[in-house]
C-alpha cells in the first residue's frame, strides 16, 4: 500500500463547496469524462476544471488522460481519510459505549 | 488564537441511551472493575495510555492520562482526566464529577450520571453528561462544533 498523507483541512475545504460536493456525489456513481461531469452543473468547463483541481490536490478525486479524453474518478483513499477523521470525531462517549458493548458481548468471565 | 484570560463558559448536555443485551449486574461490573473499565473507557486506537487508576467507591478517584499518536489533532500533548465518584447504587446508578485537562490545564468540568434500567432485553443504559467548557477547549471541541453542519451533509457521502 502506498503511504500517503492527507491534509484533512484541505479535504474538508474542498468538500465545503456545494458544487464540489455534488461532483463527488456524481463521481461516487462511477468514473466520467470531464465534459460529462460538467454537464449538469451549468458552469463553464474552465470552472469545472478548477473545482477538479481542488478535489484532485486533496486526494478526493483522481483524473487520467486516455487519448484525448480526461476521465475523473473518486480516489477512495481520500474519502477514507475523511471517513476516518469523522469516525475519530464521534463523541468520546459514543465510542466508549460502543467499546463497552463489545466488552459485554464477550462471554462472561464469572465476575 | 485567542489568548483572553476568561472567555465565556460553554455549557453542553449530552444524553446517550444504549441497550446492552446483558443484565444490569454485568454492565455495572464493567464500570466497577478496573481492568474492564480501562478496556472500554480509556483504550482507543489512537492513544497511548500513560496512566490509569480506578478507586470505585463514593469519594474514590479515577485518573487517566493519554498521549496521542502522530497524525492525531492532539499529537504531542498530554490529555489527563480525573473523576470522583459521588453516588453509587449497585447495579442501578453511578454519579461522578469529571475534569479534563490538556497539558495540566483544565478545560472542562462535568457531571456524569449513568443509569442502568433493567429492560425486557438486557439493560438500558442512560448516560447524561453535563459539561462546562473553559478556555482551551477551543481546539478539538469547537472545531467539532464548527464542522457539525458540514458533517451532517457529509455523513451520507462517506457512508458510501
Interface residues (C-beta under 8 A of the other chain):
Chain A: X5 X12 X15 X16 X21 X24 X25 X28 X79 X82 X83 X86 X88 X89 X91 X93 X94 X95 X96 X97 X99 X100 X101 X102 X103 X104 X108 X111
Chain B: X14 X16 X18 X20 X21 X22 X26 X27 X29 X30 X33 X36 X39 X40 X41 X43 X44 X46 X71 X72 X125 X127 X129 X140 X144 X147 X150 X151 X153 X154 X155 X157 X158 X160
